[in-house]
Amino acid sequence: MPVDDEIQRLVEQWRPERPDLDLDAMATVARLMTLGRLLDGAMAELAAEHGLQPPEGDVLFTLRRSRAPYRLSPSAISESLLVSSGTLTSRLDRLERKGLVKRVPHPEDRRSVEVELAPRALKLVDEVVTVHVGNEARMLEVLSERERAALDRVASKLIARIASGEWRSKS
């Protein structure tokens, strides 16, 4: 059974039990959650094809878009990715073992290090981001330009609302 049919079937099972609930909202949120899982799975599959995990790709993409010399402080990477320093350290350790990043002394502060994209990683990241963006475009090609613009507006509006926490019940 297609996923969307399954979502609708589950919602319809609730209808006679709880007709007082906004079950259309339940269906919409279930679709969004399913879409998120499907997108995560597609990204994980692409990363695995290149010997990476998505969080490692996030670090590599962050370094790549930082411009030459593709070097940032660990705190700048943590801030960009919204992860703790401990989480970042384990990602950096894995990437360093793979030869994709290296920790280098900070040019002005001997007590600090910076993280630099290894030369072989630059080629890998450029290859992966090209495939990644191509995949994203193919995923969205079912939508018209107008539908994509509407989706962007609606998604941005929902992200702002949910991130703000204003929707939470005060009771």
C-alpha positions as CSV (number, residue, x, y, z in Angstrom):
1,M,0.0,0.0,0.0
2,P,1.4,3.4,-0.9
3,V,2.6,5.4,2.1
4,D,0.0,8.2,1.7
5,D,-2.8,5.7,1.5
6,E,-1.6,4.1,4.7
7,I,-1.6,7.6,6.4
8,Q,-5.1,8.2,5.2
9,R,-6.3,4.7,6.4
10,L,-4.9,5.3,9.9
11,V,-6.5,8.7,10.1
12,E,-9.9,7.3,8.9
13,Q,-9.6,4.7,11.7
14,W,-9.6,7.6,14.2
15,R,-12.6,9.4,12.6
16,P,-15.4,7.3,14.3
17,E,-13.5,7.1,17.5
18,R,-12.7,10.8,17.9
19,P,-14.8,12.9,15.5
20,D,-14.0,15.9,17.8
21,L,-10.3,16.0,16.7
22,D,-8.8,17.8,13.7
23,L,-7.8,14.7,12.0
24,D,-6.8,16.6,8.8
25,A,-4.1,18.2,10.9
26,M,-3.0,14.7,12.0
27,A,-2.8,13.6,8.4
28,T,-0.8,16.7,7.3
29,V,1.7,16.3,10.1
30,A,2.1,12.5,9.4
31,R,2.8,13.4,5.7
32,L,5.4,15.9,6.7
33,M,7.1,13.5,9.1
34,T,7.0,10.8,6.4
35,L,8.5,13.2,3.9
36,G,11.3,14.1,6.4
37,R,12.1,10.4,7.0
38,L,12.2,9.7,3.2
39,L,14.5,12.7,2.7
40,D,16.8,11.6,5.5
41,G,16.9,8.1,4.0
42,A,17.8,9.4,0.6
43,M,20.6,11.6,2.0
44,A,21.9,8.8,4.1
45,E,22.0,6.5,1.0
46,L,24.0,9.1,-1.0
47,A,26.4,9.6,1.9
48,A,26.9,5.9,2.3
49,E,27.7,5.5,-1.4
50,H,30.7,7.8,-0.7
51,G,31.8,6.2,2.5
52,L,30.2,8.9,4.7
53,Q,27.5,9.4,7.2
54,P,25.2,12.5,6.8
55,P,26.7,14.3,9.8
56,E,30.2,13.9,8.4
57,G,28.9,15.3,5.1
58,D,27.5,18.3,7.0
59,V,31.0,19.0,8.4
60,L,32.7,18.7,5.0
61,F,30.0,20.8,3.3
62,T,30.5,23.5,6.0
63,L,34.2,23.6,5.4
64,R,33.8,23.6,1.6
65,R,31.5,26.5,1.5
66,S,33.7,28.5,3.8
67,R,36.0,29.4,0.8
68,A,39.7,28.7,0.4
69,P,41.6,27.7,2.4
70,Y,38.5,25.7,3.6
71,R,39.5,26.1,7.2
72,L,37.4,27.0,10.2
73,S,37.6,26.9,14.0
74,P,35.8,24.0,15.7
75,S,33.5,26.5,17.4
76,A,32.6,28.1,14.1
77,I,31.7,24.6,12.7
78,S,29.7,23.8,15.9
79,E,27.8,27.0,15.6
80,S,27.1,26.5,11.9
81,L,25.8,23.0,12.5
82,L,24.1,23.7,15.8
83,V,25.9,20.8,17.5
84,S,27.8,20.6,20.8
85,S,31.6,20.6,20.8
86,G,31.6,17.0,22.0
87,T,29.4,15.9,19.1
88,L,31.7,17.8,16.7
89,T,34.8,16.3,18.2
90,S,33.6,12.8,17.4
91,R,32.7,13.7,13.8
92,L,36.1,15.4,13.3
93,D,37.9,12.3,14.7
94,R,36.1,10.1,12.2
95,L,36.8,12.5,9.3
96,E,40.5,12.8,10.4
97,R,40.9,9.0,10.5
98,K,39.4,8.9,6.9
99,G,42.0,11.5,5.8
100,L,39.3,14.1,4.9
101,V,40.1,16.8,7.4
102,K,43.1,17.8,9.4
103,R,43.5,19.8,12.5
104,V,46.1,22.6,12.0
105,P,47.5,25.1,14.4
106,H,45.7,28.4,14.5
107,P,47.9,31.0,12.7
108,E,47.6,33.6,15.4
109,D,46.7,31.7,18.6
110,R,49.1,28.8,19.5
111,R,46.6,27.5,22.0
112,S,43.9,26.9,19.3
113,V,43.5,24.7,16.3
114,E,41.5,25.0,13.1
115,V,40.0,22.3,11.0
116,E,41.0,22.2,7.4
117,L,39.5,20.3,4.5
118,A,42.1,17.8,3.2
119,P,43.0,18.2,-0.5
120,R,41.4,14.8,-1.4
121,A,38.2,15.8,0.4
122,L,37.8,18.9,-1.8
123,K,37.3,16.7,-4.9
124,L,35.0,14.3,-2.9
125,V,32.9,17.2,-1.6
126,D,32.5,18.8,-5.0
127,E,31.5,15.4,-6.5
128,V,29.0,14.7,-3.7
129,V,27.4,18.1,-3.6
130,T,26.9,17.9,-7.4
131,V,25.1,14.6,-7.1
132,H,23.3,15.7,-3.9
133,V,21.8,18.9,-5.6
134,G,21.0,16.9,-8.7
135,N,19.1,14.4,-6.6
136,E,17.2,17.2,-4.8
137,A,16.2,18.7,-8.2
138,R,15.0,15.3,-9.4
139,M,13.0,14.8,-6.2
140,L,11.3,18.2,-6.7
141,E,10.8,18.0,-10.5
142,V,7.3,16.6,-9.9
143,L,6.3,20.1,-8.7
144,S,5.8,23.1,-10.9
145,E,7.8,26.3,-10.3
146,R,4.7,27.8,-8.7
147,E,4.2,24.8,-6.5
148,R,7.8,24.9,-5.4
149,A,7.5,28.6,-4.5
150,A,4.3,27.9,-2.5
151,L,6.0,24.9,-0.8
152,D,8.9,27.1,0.2
153,R,6.6,29.8,1.6
154,V,4.5,27.3,3.5
155,A,7.5,25.4,4.8
156,S,9.2,28.6,6.0
157,K,6.0,29.7,7.8
158,L,5.7,26.3,9.5
159,I,9.4,26.3,10.5
160,A,9.1,29.7,12.1
161,R,5.9,28.8,13.9
162,I,7.2,25.5,15.2
163,A,10.7,26.8,16.1
164,S,9.2,29.6,18.1
165,G,7.2,27.3,20.4
166,E,4.3,29.7,20.3
167,W,2.0,26.9,19.2
168,R,2.4,25.0,22.5
169,S,-0.7,24.8,24.7
170,K,-0.5,27.1,27.7
171,S,-2.6,24.8,29.9
